[in-house]
Amino acid sequence: MPTIKDVARKAGVSVGTVSRVLAKNDTVKQPLKLRVQAAMDELDYKPNLAARALRTNSIDVVGLVVPDITNPFFAQLAKNIEMEAAKRSHSVMLANSHDDAETEKTQISALLDRAVCGVIVVAASDGSITHKADVPIVSLDRRFGSYPLIATDHFDGSQKMADHLYGLGHRRIAYIAGPLSMDVARSRCEGFVSRIGTLSTTSDPIELSVHEGQFDYDSGEELGRTILDKVASDKRPTAIAAASDQQAIGVLRCARDLKLDVPLDISVTGFDDITLATLVVPRLTTIRQPIEALAASAIDQIFETNSPAQDKAIAGEVVKRGSTAAV
């Protein structure tokens, strides 16, 4: 197996120069970089990452902790973070917290023990960790302790969806919230409710009911049935806005079982724009989270340590599809 000395000999440079090339040190001039890279390619040299980790006290890996990788939104987010890390020649080490605070703490500690260069956390807790973190930690989507938060502007996105339904003439609306113990769910709910409150007037009132559930398919189906079943058509909401696409897809399933036409009998909206939103029938009107921008911003926070870490809210957008229509 070729060594770093073999590469140096082949390229006609010092071992130190090869080390600086491997470390992506900008002091090495481009012609030397190309010579060293050509020598490594010719010898099929693979750097000893374990030895490098001992020297630098870190590896070219970003840690990522998510609540549940089976959630389509988090799966898409993880994919984009991996792509952004790859642009910087880094890999991603993924861990699931299963939405459990103790598991989250254990997973973060395990990542820090492995000397990752930074950790991105989609939080399941308030942010306490047992290890001293000598690397950047970034909150993504959900606030994790005092660490900087990169997130969609959930409040604004829900207000935009309220405007969309109002513009279609809906005046009897049900809102299915996520668990209101979570900041994300509260922000989405507060945005929708506050905007409806602003739009509703004495001469043109809006009836709004709020129902709290989980961010999943079963909760959407169950609450959809509660809202729609055994209700006279003149009392039934004309639109259901859900706090997640999974909930909204559960509502679509419920509406089908109750033989209600979407969107003629009931309009349905979601939030996230997961891949499945374009595969259900009818295709789901939703708020698109800017996943690519979220991932890029989170990775930037990990690597751009010269700039002060700060929160960043990125606007979502209404994606109009077949699940909504005018009353």
LINMODA-V257971 format. One record per backbone hydrogen bond with DSSP energy under -1.0 kcal/mol. CO is the residue of the C=O (numbers start at 1). NH is the residue of the N-H. If there is no record, write none. Layout:
<<CO | NH> <CO | NH>>
This chain:
<<3 | 7> <4 | 8> <5 | 9> <6 | 10> <7 | 11> <8 | 12> <8 | 13> <14 | 18> <15 | 19> <16 | 20> <17 | 21> <18 | 22> <19 | 23> <20 | 25> <21 | 24> <25 | 28> <29 | 33> <30 | 34> <31 | 35> <32 | 36> <33 | 37> <34 | 38> <35 | 39> <36 | 40> <37 | 41> <38 | 42> <39 | 43> <40 | 45> <47 | 49> <48 | 52> <49 | 53> <50 | 54> <51 | 55> <52 | 56> <53 | 57> <59 | 61> <60 | 91> <61 | 117> <62 | 93> <63 | 120> <64 | 95> <65 | 122> <66 | 97> <67 | 98> <68 | 71> <71 | 75> <72 | 76> <73 | 77> <74 | 78> <75 | 79> <76 | 80> <77 | 81> <78 | 82> <79 | 83> <80 | 84> <81 | 85> <82 | 86> <83 | 87> <85 | 88> <85 | 90> <86 | 89> <91 | 62> <93 | 64> <95 | 66> <97 | 100> <100 | 104> <101 | 105> <102 | 106> <103 | 107> <104 | 108> <105 | 109> <106 | 110> <107 | 111> <108 | 112> <109 | 113> <110 | 114> <111 | 116> <112 | 115> <115 | 59> <118 | 63> <119 | 138> <120 | 65> <121 | 140> <136 | 119> <138 | 121> <139 | 150> <140 | 142> <144 | 147> <148 | 139> <149 | 312> <150 | 141> <151 | 314> <152 | 154> <153 | 157> <154 | 158> <155 | 159> <156 | 160> <157 | 161> <158 | 162> <159 | 163> <160 | 164> <161 | 165> <162 | 166> <163 | 167> <164 | 168> <165 | 170> <166 | 169> <168 | 327> <171 | 207> <172 | 238> <172 | 239> <173 | 209> <174 | 241> <175 | 211> <176 | 243> <177 | 213> <179 | 182> <182 | 186> <183 | 187> <184 | 188> <185 | 189> <186 | 190> <187 | 191> <188 | 192> <189 | 193> <190 | 194> <191 | 195> <192 | 196> <193 | 197> <194 | 198> <195 | 199> <196 | 200> <204 | 201> <207 | 173> <209 | 175> <211 | 177> <214 | 216> <216 | 220> <217 | 221> <218 | 222> <219 | 223> <220 | 224> <221 | 225> <222 | 226> <223 | 227> <224 | 228> <225 | 229> <232 | 235> <232 | 236> <238 | 267> <239 | 174> <240 | 269> <241 | 176> <244 | 248> <245 | 249> <246 | 250> <247 | 251> <248 | 252> <249 | 253> <250 | 254> <251 | 255> <252 | 256> <253 | 257> <254 | 258> <255 | 260> <256 | 259> <261 | 265> <261 | 266> <267 | 240> <269 | 242> <271 | 245> <272 | 289> <274 | 277> <275 | 278> <276 | 279> <276 | 280> <277 | 284> <283 | 323> <285 | 270> <286 | 319> <287 | 272> <288 | 317> <289 | 291> <290 | 294> <291 | 295> <292 | 296> <293 | 297> <294 | 298> <295 | 299> <296 | 300> <297 | 301> <298 | 302> <299 | 303> <300 | 304> <303 | 305> <304 | 307> <312 | 151> <314 | 153> <317 | 288> <319 | 286> <323 | 268>>
